[in-house]
Amino acid sequence: MKAFPSIRGRGAARKVRAALKRANAHTTSVGGSPTAVQLLGQVSGGDDWPQIREYWTRRSGLTGGWPARLGPNQLALNLWPTPPGQLQLTTGVGLKPEKRQPRKLLSTPALLSFDATKSVADDALAHVIASWVSEMIAENDYPSGLQLAPPILEEWARKGQLVSRRVVTYDLEWDLPPAEAITWPPSASR
């Protein structure tokens, strides 16, 4: 699992637009039947982080680059490449961190830790999407290309409280339609 460096600069939509162009150019150049991918970004704080890290260490063993603990203002954003249509709406109340982790992944996920006093989750998501797309193309993880749906961003508070779950389009056109009926609370969609 790839851990990416801290966030630098602004321009979330610009970063995502460039990533979509790279993904589309790669898909066009390789031909074939591209893989449909739904990116799920989960933001968690330091209270839940040790359990999430332990779960993925047991499950995959590829967490060596992940921080053992998060600082007082740090949040972790895990980016999970999942099949579209696999996510269910949940309020998340009382869920243990390992229970909210995706079961099926299409490729290597990514991680970004960021200072919540200096960055917002949408910017962190844009940064990790751009880095993830570049990594997937460089590693040829999708030899027939990929089609992306607008990412879903979940923000979690202590003790499994889902603060929000929404589709983040960055006002861009995506290869696939956005997920429906997954926002929490219902007024969280942007």
SULURKA-V974641 format. One line per field, one symbol per residue. phi: phi as a letter, one per 30 degrees, with the letter a starting at -180 (. if undefined). psi: psi as a letter, one per 40 degrees, with the letter a starting at -180 (. if undefined). burial: I if it has 9 or more other ideal C-beta (glycine too) atoms within 8 Angstrom, else O. A space follows every 50 residues. Layout:
phi: ???
psi: ???
burial: ???
This chain:
phi: .dccdddbicjeddddeddddddddddddciicdddbcdccccbcdddee ddddeddddbicceddddbcdecdbcccccdbddicccdbdididdeddc dddcccaddbbbcbdddcbcedddddddddddeedddddhdbdcjbccce dccccccehidddabadcchhcdcdcdddchbdbdedddb
psi: hhhiiihhaafdddddddddddddddddddaahihhhhhhhhhiaddedd ddddddddddefedeiidiiideiihhhhhhihieeiihidehehiddde iidhidahiiihiiheeeiiddddddddddddddddddefegdeiihhih ihhhhiaiffhhdihihheffihidiiiiifeihideei.
burial: IIIIOOIOOOOIIOIIIIIIOIIIOIIOOIOOOIIIIIIIIIIIIIOIIO IIIIIIIOOOOOIOOIIOOIOOOIIIIIIIIIIIOOIOIOOIOOIOIIOI IIOOIOIIIIIIIIIOOOIOIIIIIIIIIIIIIIIIIOOOOIOIIIIIII IIIIIIOOOIIIOIIIIIIIOIOIIIOIIOOIIIOOOIOO
